[in-house]
Amino acid sequence: TSQNLRETGQDARETSQNLRESGLDSRKTGQNARETGQDLRESGQDMRETSQNLRATNQALRESNLVLQERENWFRLLVESVTDYAIYMLDPEGRVITWNVGAERSKGYKAEEILGRNFSIFFLPEDAKAGLPADELAAAARLGRYETEAWRMRKDGTKFWALITLTAVCDPKGELRGFARVTRDLSAQKAAEEALRSRNAQLERY
């Protein structure tokens, strides 16, 4: 009987110890739950802040795009209003991708007739055959800008003396996106110079 009592006491002590450990585990579980809840609340706050930052970033991008679009519209209006200069863009292979009123007036082509065609069509046949169009593109791509005075062709086959500026257009990474080409008809000045030279030659003969 004494042995049974001792064993019963031992069992009681073990049960009490188990209860204490169980209570400790419960307290740890509760603490972990509270910490998890705090983490979730902090995560929710971070997500709200991130969402707010994304909305602010999107708003800034929309405003920036609107500004860029407005600038592009103004630039397009400016280019289209210029009639004394042929201003147009070429892709990296030399195909015409934009066309302004000045270009139509200078060269005689309407936009629907020239867009997508290679700009070599504006060169004298012998110059095009000699590879001058490709040489101009290569020079502009290498130097960033190429300028020359030369004869060019209109749609009707007549030629005119032109001042040509070809500028390479690159993206922010430095990759070539195309060329901006500006052509000014200097035929009147060329004719005046030829007339002056002719008259001076006559005066020298007299």
Stockholm file with secondary structure:
# STOCKHOLM 1.0

chainA/1-206         TSQNLRETGQDARETSQNLRESGLDSRKTGQNARETGQDLRESGQDMRETSQNLRATNQALRESNLVLQERENWFRLLVESVTDYAIYMLDPEGRVITWNVGAERSKGYKAEEILGRNFSIFFLPEDAKAGLPADELAAAARLGRYETEAWRMRKDGTKFWALITLTAVCDPKGELRGFARVTRDLSAQKAAEEALRSRNAQLERY
#=GR chainA/1-206 SS CHHHHHHHHHHHHHHHHHHHHHHHHHHHHHHHHHHHHHHHHHHHHHHHHHHHHHHHHHHHHHHHHHHHHHHHHHHHHHHHHCCSEEEEEECTTSBBCCCCHHHHHHHCCCHHHHTTSBGGGGSCHHHHHTTHHHHHHHHHHHHSEEEEEEEEECTTSCEEEEEEEEEEEECTTCCEEEEEEEEEECHHHHHHHHHHHHHHHHHHHC
#=GC SS_cons         CHHHHHHHHHHHHHHHHHHHHHHHHHHHHHHHHHHHHHHHHHHHHHHHHHHHHHHHHHHHHHHHHHHHHHHHHHHHHHHHHCCSEEEEEECTTSBBCCCCHHHHHHHCCCHHHHTTSBGGGGSCHHHHHTTHHHHHHHHHHHHSEEEEEEEEECTTSCEEEEEEEEEEEECTTCCEEEEEEEEEECHHHHHHHHHHHHHHHHHHHC
//
